[in-house]
Amino acid sequence: MSDLVRSDVEAYAAAHTTPFAASMERLHAEATAELAYPQMLSGPVVGRLLETLVFALRPKLVVEVGTYAGYSALAMAAALPPGGRVVTLEIDDTNADFAQRHIDASPFADRIEIVRGPALESLAALDGPFDLVFIDADKTGYPDYYEAALAKLAPTGLIAADNTLRDGGVLAPDSESDRVMAQLNDRWAADERVIVTQLTVRDGLTVIRRR
Ligand SMILES: C[S@@+](CC[C@H](N)C(=O)[O-])C[C@H]1O[C@@H](n2cnc3c(N)ncnc32)[C@H](O)[C@@H]1O
C-alpha cells in the first residue's frame, strides 16, 4: 500500500468500491501470509478499475506483465467476454505456483494462462493484437515493456501501467526505479504516438491509448 494517498482516504475508497468475491479476500490474506512483498498485490480498487476496463473494452486478449499472486489476473478475467483470455507473465516460480493454485480453484482457469520467464522474451513471443496490457513488473523494465506492448497494441487497445508515481518518488527520484519511472512519465507525456492519462489512484496508474 502506498503512502501517496492518505491511508484513511485509501480505506474510504476501498469501502466505497464494490467488493470482489470472498475468494479474492482469501487470496489476499494467503499472499500476505505466504509470499514475499505482499504490498505488490494491486488490491481491490485497482483490481476493480482493471475489471471495469475489461468490461468496457470486451478484449479478446489481455496481457499482464507481472502475475505475482494472480489477484489482478483473476480480477480482469472475471469481466472477460466469451472467448476472451488473460495471458499473464511471471519470472518467479514461487509466485507463479501460488497464482496457478488460486487460478485453478477459480471459475476462470480456462481463461488465464501463466507464461513463466522474463517478460520481455514472453512479450516478443506472443502474437498480437493486444487489447489491454497491464504493466506491473520490475520498474526498470517498463520502458521496454511499453515499447513491446505498443508495437502489438490493437487500434482501440489500452495500456495500463501501475506504480507510475512511485509513492511520490518520481517528484524527487532517489533510486534507479524512481529515475526510470520519472523519465518514462516525461517520455509518455511527450510521446506523439499516444494519449496519456496519469491517474493518482493508489500508487499511480497511467492509462495510455493510441493517438
Ligand atoms: C507488482 S507484482 C505484480 C502484482 C499483480 N499484477 C497484482 O496486481 O496483483 C510484480 C511481479 O512481477 C514479477 N516480475 C519481476 N520482474 C519480472 C520479469 N522480468 N519478468 C516477468 N515477471 C517479473 C515479480 O516476480 C512479481 O511477481
The ligand as an SDF file (V2000), in Angstrom:
LIG
                    3D

 27 29  0  0  0  0  0  0  0  0999 V2000
    3.8440   -5.8670   -8.5440 C   0  0  0  0  0  0  0  0  0  0  0  0
    3.9230   -7.5820   -8.7500 S   0  0  0  0  0  0  0  0  0  0  0  0
    2.5090   -7.9370   -9.7480 C   0  0  0  0  0  0  0  0  0  0  0  0
    1.2140   -7.7550   -8.9950 C   0  0  0  0  0  0  0  0  0  0  0  0
   -0.0140   -8.2340   -9.7200 C   0  0  0  0  0  0  0  0  0  0  0  0
   -0.0830   -7.7000  -11.0680 N   0  0  0  0  0  0  0  0  0  0  0  0
   -1.2350   -7.7700   -8.9570 C   0  0  0  0  0  0  0  0  0  0  0  0
   -1.6890   -6.6510   -9.2320 O   0  0  0  0  0  0  0  0  0  0  0  0
   -1.7070   -8.4680   -8.0630 O   0  0  0  0  0  0  0  0  0  0  0  0
    5.2560   -7.7630   -9.8610 C   0  0  0  0  0  0  0  0  0  0  0  0
    5.5490   -9.1810  -10.3230 C   0  0  0  0  0  0  0  0  0  0  0  0
    6.4140   -9.0860  -11.4610 O   0  0  0  0  0  0  0  0  0  0  0  0
    7.3180  -10.1610  -11.4230 C   0  0  0  0  0  0  0  0  0  0  0  0
    8.4780   -9.8010  -12.2310 N   0  0  0  0  0  0  0  0  0  0  0  0
    9.5330   -9.0020  -11.9030 C   0  0  0  0  0  0  0  0  0  0  0  0
   10.4020   -8.9290  -12.9120 N   0  0  0  0  0  0  0  0  0  0  0  0
    9.8990   -9.6850  -13.9250 C   0  0  0  0  0  0  0  0  0  0  0  0
   10.3440  -10.0010  -15.2360 C   0  0  0  0  0  0  0  0  0  0  0  0
   11.4990   -9.5290  -15.7270 N   0  0  0  0  0  0  0  0  0  0  0  0
    9.5680  -10.8100  -15.9870 N   0  0  0  0  0  0  0  0  0  0  0  0
    8.4010  -11.3090  -15.5090 C   0  0  0  0  0  0  0  0  0  0  0  0
    7.9320  -11.0400  -14.2740 N   0  0  0  0  0  0  0  0  0  0  0  0
    8.6750  -10.2460  -13.4900 C   0  0  0  0  0  0  0  0  0  0  0  0
    7.6250  -10.3130   -9.9330 C   0  0  0  0  0  0  0  0  0  0  0  0
    8.1600  -11.5870   -9.6660 O   0  0  0  0  0  0  0  0  0  0  0  0
    6.2700  -10.0510   -9.3010 C   0  0  0  0  0  0  0  0  0  0  0  0
    5.5750  -11.2460   -9.0950 O   0  0  0  0  0  0  0  0  0  0  0  0
  1  2  1  0
  2  3  1  0
  2 10  1  0
  3  4  1  0
  4  5  1  0
  5  6  1  0
  5  7  1  0
  7  8  2  0
  7  9  1  0
 10 11  1  0
 11 12  1  0
 11 26  1  0
 12 13  1  0
 13 14  1  0
 13 24  1  0
 14 15  1  0
 14 23  1  0
 15 16  2  0
 16 17  1  0
 17 18  1  0
 17 23  2  0
 18 19  1  0
 18 20  2  0
 20 21  1  0
 21 22  2  0
 22 23  1  0
 24 25  1  0
 24 26  1  0
 26 27  1  0
M  CHG  2   2   1   9  -1
M  END
$$$$
